[in-house]
Amino acid sequence: MDPLTYFIVWVGTMILASLLRDKPDFDPASAEDLNLPVVSQSHKIPLVIGQGLLTGANSLDTGTLGTKALTVSAGLFGGSQETGVFRYYLDEFFGLAYGPGELLGIQMGDYDLGITPATATGEQFIEKRKLWGDDDSPSGGGFVGYVRFNEGVEAGVIDSVVEARTGNIQPGYPNIATVLLYNDSKRGGAYRGNQVPFKPVKFHYGYYPNPLSHASNHKINGHANVAYFLHDLSKAPLWGRDIGGALDLTAISDMAATLAAEGLGWSRTFYSGDAANMEREALDYVDAVRYRAPGSGLVTYGLIRDDFDVGNLRVLGDADIADMVIEAGSLSVAATEVTITYVDVAEGFKRKTITRPNTAARQMLGRRVPVAMDFLGCPDGATADKIVTREALKLSVPQRKGKLWATREAWDLANGEAIVVNYTPEKITGMIVRVASINRGNITDTDGRVEIDWVEVPF
């Protein structure tokens, strides 16, 4: 056989062998493999006050899963063959939390998409094709597509883009902030990487109640103002409760101004819980009380602060007090150290602790009496330092407490109000106490006495 004929036969043989060679059979993942966190009774829309990091946000709807098989050359005559790596494309519509809020960031896996914070409805294009590795590697790729944010207004938003990308009629989701991840690509959706299930999506979200439409103090260093949360908790129709009375809006406004001046911002995410417990947590955080003002009948929120002028306090004396019971404070129950747990927002919402010791109490007792407390709405170390100092003062100093029965002179005292008590039978002069609770009695009763639970103000 001459060389030319031999070469032709050899080439033909190689081509035939290539055509007859078994090629790998790879199947892409299907929609059933996505494991998307869908809405259910056990996976509720959260209430974020201040800032929150939403993990496993509800997937309300999706488009059609698209795939692209990656190939490599199979040789000079073999064309191309699949590598077993697929790129995945999907449009996905998420429900975040109650709004109207702000989209502050998005993470996929442990990587930040680098969005521009969105304080109003709108969209932006993000191209991070190699966010967690080369886009031709099995676990690599990233995100390419639009981030479309709706802030969550009361009337809801029926978004034509959402309907077009999912192929379904949408209900508008009143009061719920939403995000659509999408792209009008030839593969049918936003590029989501090369691995299924997809990297978990986390949304950094902010919601700042502002029922009195204040220009600025509804945000305190990027966190919420508890005063406005308490207002909405009392009256918001969607997630609040009707407390059955008119609020003292002046007191709300005064509280908001004081908390802003103190820098006492709050960031707390609630996935469950009743309104009473949420209110109790908020009041404990800012050291406040709720009561019905005896004169106006308004439901009033007031801060407990020791910035009073003793000379201006109400005084109850022998002529006003019918009887008094005192429970002495004991150093044996005083805390030798107070530790609080808080959530550091700037450090990725990491839980941290801070401890304030009472060295004097430790030396006198000869043993540790630790007290641990959770303030999960406390957003940073500087605020945590203020809180632990305040709580340590309360718990590290023995405080007297008790009851007193007063004449009608005391009927209009308010919960949390500081007063001066002078009572000769117990040899008490100039003791400053706070009203812990009050039973105003009835003016038609035989004695008409007012019963007051009190606790001494520590100094």
C-alpha positions in Angstrom: 0.0 0.0 0.0 1.5 3.3 -1.0 1.9 6.0 1.7 -0.9 8.2 0.5 -3.4 5.4 0.5 -2.2 4.3 3.9 -2.7 7.8 5.3 -6.2 8.0 3.9 -7.2 4.7 5.4 -5.7 5.7 8.8 -7.6 9.0 8.8 -10.8 7.2 8.0 -10.2 4.6 10.7 -9.6 7.4 13.3 -12.8 9.3 12.3 -14.8 6.1 12.4 -13.4 5.2 15.8 -14.2 8.6 17.1 -17.8 8.3 15.9 -18.2 4.9 17.4 -16.6 5.8 20.7 -19.0 5.9 23.7 -19.4 9.4 25.0 -20.1 10.2 28.6 -23.8 10.7 29.4 -24.3 13.6 31.8 -27.6 14.8 33.1 -28.1 18.3 34.6 -30.0 18.9 37.8 -33.7 19.4 37.6 -36.0 21.8 39.3 -36.8 19.2 42.0 -33.2 19.4 43.1 -33.2 23.1 43.9 -34.6 22.8 47.4 -36.0 26.3 47.5 -37.2 27.8 50.8 -40.9 28.3 49.9 -43.6 30.0 52.0 -45.2 27.8 54.6 -46.7 28.0 58.1 -43.3 26.9 59.5 -41.4 29.4 57.3 -42.9 32.8 58.0 -42.3 36.3 56.8 -40.3 38.0 59.5 -40.6 41.4 61.1 -37.4 43.3 61.0 -36.9 46.4 63.1 -33.7 48.2 62.3 -31.4 45.9 60.4 -31.6 42.2 59.9 -29.9 39.4 58.0 -32.6 37.2 56.4 -31.4 33.7 55.8 -33.5 31.3 53.9 -35.8 34.0 52.6 -39.1 32.8 51.2 -39.1 31.9 47.5 -42.5 33.1 46.3 -42.2 32.0 42.7 -39.6 31.1 40.0 -39.2 31.0 36.3 -38.0 27.9 34.3 -34.7 26.4 35.2 -32.2 26.8 32.3 -29.0 24.9 31.8 -25.9 25.0 29.6 -23.6 22.0 29.4 -19.9 22.9 29.2 -17.8 21.0 26.7 -14.2 20.5 25.7 -12.5 19.4 22.5 -12.4 15.6 22.0 -9.4 15.7 19.7 -8.6 16.5 16.2 -11.6 14.6 14.8 -13.7 14.1 17.8 -15.5 17.4 17.9 -16.5 18.3 21.5 -17.7 16.4 24.5 -19.4 17.3 27.7 -17.4 17.8 30.8 -20.2 17.0 33.2 -20.3 20.7 34.3 -23.5 22.7 33.8 -24.3 26.3 34.2 -27.6 27.0 35.8 -30.0 29.9 35.1 -33.1 30.8 37.1 -35.3 33.8 37.8 -36.5 33.8 41.4 -38.9 36.0 43.3 -38.3 36.4 47.1 -40.5 37.7 49.9 -38.2 39.4 52.4 -40.0 41.0 55.4 -42.6 43.6 56.3 -42.1 47.0 54.8 -41.7 49.6 53.5 -38.0 48.9 54.0 -34.6 49.1 52.5 -32.4 46.5 50.7 -28.9 47.0 52.2 -27.1 44.0 50.8 -27.2 40.5 49.3 -25.0 37.5 50.0 -24.8 34.2 48.1 -23.1 31.7 50.2 -20.4 33.6 52.1 -19.9 36.1 49.3 -21.3 39.6 48.9 -22.9 40.6 45.6 -21.8 44.2 46.2 -25.2 45.8 45.4 -25.8 49.5 45.9 -28.2 49.8 48.9 -31.7 50.4 47.7 -33.9 52.7 49.7 -36.7 52.7 47.3 -38.2 50.5 44.6 -35.9 50.0 41.6 -33.4 47.6 40.0 -29.7 47.3 39.3 -27.5 45.0 37.2 -24.9 42.8 38.9 -22.2 40.8 37.1 -20.2 38.6 39.4 -19.6 35.7 37.1 -16.7 34.1 39.1 -18.0 35.0 42.6 -17.0 31.6 44.1 -14.7 30.2 41.4 -14.1 29.9 37.7 -17.3 29.6 35.7 -16.2 26.4 34.1 -15.5 24.5 37.3 -18.1 22.2 38.9 -18.7 24.3 42.0 -17.7 27.7 40.6 -19.5 30.5 38.8 -21.5 33.3 40.3 -24.4 35.6 39.6 -25.2 37.6 36.5 -28.5 39.4 36.4 -30.8 42.1 37.7 -31.7 42.7 41.3 -35.2 44.2 41.3 -36.4 45.5 44.7 -39.9 46.5 45.8 -39.9 48.2 49.2 -43.2 46.7 50.4 -45.9 49.4 50.4 -49.3 49.0 52.0 -51.2 48.8 48.7 -48.8 46.1 47.4 -47.1 46.2 44.0 -48.3 44.0 41.1 -45.1 44.0 39.1 -45.4 43.2 35.4 -41.7 42.2 35.2 -42.3 39.6 38.0 -45.3 38.2 36.2 -43.4 38.1 32.9 -40.4 36.3 34.4 -42.4 33.8 36.4 -45.3 33.3 34.0 -47.8 33.6 36.8 -50.2 36.3 38.0 -49.0 37.8 41.2 -51.1 39.1 44.2 -49.0 42.1 44.8 -48.0 41.1 48.4 -49.2 44.2 50.4 -46.7 45.4 53.0 -44.1 42.8 52.0 -40.8 43.9 50.6 -39.7 41.7 47.7 -36.7 41.0 45.4 -36.7 39.5 41.9 -33.4 38.0 40.7 -33.7 37.8 36.9 -32.0 38.2 33.6 -33.4 38.2 30.0 -30.7 35.8 28.8 -30.9 33.2 26.0 -30.8 30.6 28.7 -33.9 31.9 30.3 -32.9 33.5 33.5 -30.2 34.9 35.9 -27.0 33.0 36.0 -26.8 31.3 39.5 -23.6 29.3 39.3 -22.6 25.7 38.4 -23.9 23.9 41.4 -27.4 22.7 42.6 -28.7 23.3 45.2 -27.8 27.0 44.7 -25.7 28.9 47.2 -28.1 30.1 49.9 -29.2 33.7 49.4 -29.1 36.0 52.4 -30.7 39.5 52.4 -29.4 42.4 54.5 -32.6 44.3 55.1 -33.6 47.4 57.0 -37.0 48.6 58.3 -37.3 51.8 60.4 -40.8 52.7 61.6 -41.5 56.4 61.4 -45.2 56.9 62.2 -44.8 60.6 63.2 -42.8 61.3 60.0 -39.8 62.7 61.7 -37.1 64.0 59.4 -34.2 62.0 60.9 -34.5 60.4 64.4 -36.3 57.3 63.2 -32.8 56.1 62.4 -30.2 56.0 65.2 -26.7 55.2 63.8 -28.4 53.1 61.1 -30.7 51.3 63.6 -34.4 51.8 64.6 -35.8 54.0 67.2 -37.7 51.9 69.8 -40.2 54.7 70.5 -41.6 54.5 67.0 -41.6 50.7 67.2 -43.7 50.9 70.4 -46.1 53.2 68.6 -46.6 50.8 65.7 -46.7 47.8 67.9 -49.6 49.4 69.6 -51.4 50.5 66.5 -50.1 48.9 63.3 -52.9 46.9 61.7 -50.8 44.3 60.1 -48.3 43.1 62.8 -49.3 45.2 65.8 -52.2 45.1 68.2 -54.9 47.6 69.2 -54.3 48.4 72.8 -57.7 50.0 73.1 -56.8 53.5 73.8 -55.3 56.7 72.4 -51.6 57.1 72.5 -49.8 60.0 74.1 -48.0 61.1 70.9 -46.1 63.9 72.7 -44.6 61.3 75.0 -43.7 59.1 72.0 -42.0 62.1 70.4 -40.1 63.0 73.6 -39.0 59.4 74.0 -37.8 59.2 70.4 -35.8 62.4 70.8 -34.1 61.2 74.1 -33.2 57.8 72.6 -31.7 59.5 69.5 -29.6 61.8 71.8 -28.5 58.8 73.8 -27.5 56.9 70.6 -29.6 53.9 71.8 -30.6 52.3 68.4 -32.2 48.9 68.1 -32.0 46.2 65.4 -34.2 43.1 66.1 -35.7 40.4 63.8 -38.8 38.6 65.0 -39.8 35.3 63.3 -42.4 34.6 65.9 -43.7 36.0 69.2 -46.7 37.7 70.7 -47.0 41.5 70.9 -46.8 41.5 74.7 -43.4 39.8 74.8 -42.1 42.0 72.0 -43.2 45.1 73.9 -41.6 43.8 77.1 -38.3 43.2 75.3 -38.3 46.7 73.8 -39.2 48.3 77.1 -36.4 46.4 78.9 -33.9 47.5 76.3 -34.5 51.2 76.7 -35.5 51.0 80.4 -39.1 52.3 80.0 -42.6 51.7 81.2 -46.1 51.9 79.7 -49.1 53.2 81.7 -52.3 55.0 81.3 -51.9 58.6 82.4 -54.4 59.2 85.2 -55.3 62.7 84.1 -55.7 62.4 80.3 -56.4 58.7 80.1 -53.8 58.4 77.3 -51.7 55.3 76.9 -48.2 56.7 77.7 -44.7 55.3 77.2 -42.0 56.9 79.5 -38.3 56.3 79.9 -36.9 55.6 83.4 -33.9 58.0 83.8 -32.1 59.3 86.8 -31.7 62.8 85.4 -34.3 64.3 87.6 -33.9 67.2 89.9 -34.6 65.9 93.4 -35.9 69.3 94.4 -38.7 69.0 91.8 -39.9 65.6 92.8 -43.3 64.9 94.4 -43.0 64.3 98.2 -45.1 61.9 100.2 -44.9 62.4 103.9 -46.5 61.3 107.1 -49.8 63.1 106.3 -50.0 61.2 103.0 -48.9 57.7 104.0 -51.2 55.5 106.0 -48.9 52.5 106.2 -45.7 51.2 104.7 -43.9 47.8 104.3 -40.2 47.7 103.5 -38.2 44.7 102.2 -34.6 45.4 102.8 -32.0 44.8 100.1 -29.3 42.3 100.7 -25.8 42.2 99.5 -26.0 38.4 99.3 -28.2 38.6 96.2 -26.2 41.4 94.5 -24.6 40.5 91.3 -20.8 40.3 91.3 -20.7 40.4 87.5 -23.3 41.1 84.8 -22.9 39.7 81.2 -25.1 40.6 78.3 -25.4 39.0 74.9 -25.9 41.2 71.9 -25.8 41.0 68.1 -23.0 42.9 66.4 -24.5 44.0 63.1 -21.3 45.3 61.5 -19.6 42.0 62.3 -22.0 40.0 60.2 -24.7 39.8 62.9 -22.4 37.8 65.1 -23.5 37.2 68.7 -21.1 38.6 71.3 -21.0 39.1 75.0 -19.7 41.9 77.3 -19.2 41.6 81.1 -19.2 44.2 83.8 -17.7 43.1 87.1 -18.5 44.4 90.6 -15.2 43.9 92.4 -16.4 45.3 95.7 -19.4 42.9 95.9 -17.1 40.0 94.9 -14.7 40.8 97.7 -17.4 41.2 100.3 -19.3 38.0 99.3 -16.2 35.9 98.7 -18.0 34.1 95.8 -19.3 34.8 92.3 -22.9 35.7 91.7 -23.0 36.0 87.9 -26.1 37.3 86.1 -26.5 36.7 82.3 -29.0 38.7 80.2 -29.9 38.8 76.5 -30.4 42.0 74.6 -30.5 40.7 71.1 -31.7 44.0 69.7 -28.5 45.7 70.9 -26.5 46.3 67.6 -22.9 47.0 68.5 -20.3 47.0 71.3 -20.6 50.7 72.1 -24.3 50.4 72.8 -23.8 47.1 74.7 -21.3 48.9 77.0 -24.0 51.4 77.9 -26.6 48.7 78.5 -24.3 46.5 80.7 -23.3 49.5 82.7 -26.9 50.4 83.4 -27.9 46.9 84.3 -24.9 46.3 86.5 -25.8 49.4 88.5 -29.3 48.0 89.1 -28.2 44.5 90.0 -25.0 45.3 91.9 -26.4 47.6 94.5 -28.8 46.2 97.1 -32.2 48.0 96.7 -35.0 48.3 99.1 -38.5 47.7 97.9 -41.9 47.3 99.3 -45.5 48.7 99.4 -47.1 51.8 100.8 -50.7 52.9 101.2 -51.3 56.5 100.6 -54.2 59.0 100.6 -55.9 60.2 97.5 -53.0 62.7 97.3 -51.1 60.0 95.4 -53.9 59.0 93.0 -52.3 60.6 89.9 -48.7 59.1 90.3 -47.5 57.3 87.1 -45.7 54.0 86.7 -42.0 54.7 86.7 -42.3 58.1 88.3 -39.7 59.0 90.9 -40.9 60.4 94.2 -39.4 61.3 97.6 -40.7 59.4 100.7 -40.5 60.8 104.3 -42.0 58.4 106.8 -41.3 58.9 110.5 -42.5 55.5 111.8 -39.8 53.7 109.7 -37.3 56.5 110.3 -37.2 57.3 106.5 -36.2 60.7 105.4 -35.5 61.7 101.7 -35.7 58.2 100.2 -36.1 58.4 96.5 -38.2 55.6 95.0 -39.9 54.7 91.8 -43.5 53.6 91.4 -43.3 50.0 90.2 -47.1 49.6 90.0 -50.1 51.5 91.4 -53.6 50.5 92.3 -55.5 53.8 92.4 -58.4 52.3 94.3 -61.8 54.0 94.1 -62.8 57.3 95.5 -66.1 55.8 96.7 -64.3 53.3 98.8 -64.4 53.7 102.6 -60.8 54.8 102.9 -60.1 55.5 99.2 -56.5 54.5 99.7 -53.9 54.2 96.9 -51.7 51.1 96.9 -48.2 51.6 95.5 -45.4 49.0 94.9 -42.1 50.8 95.0 -38.4 50.2 94.5 -35.6 52.4 95.8 -33.6 54.3 93.2 -29.9 53.3 93.4 -27.2 55.9 93.6 
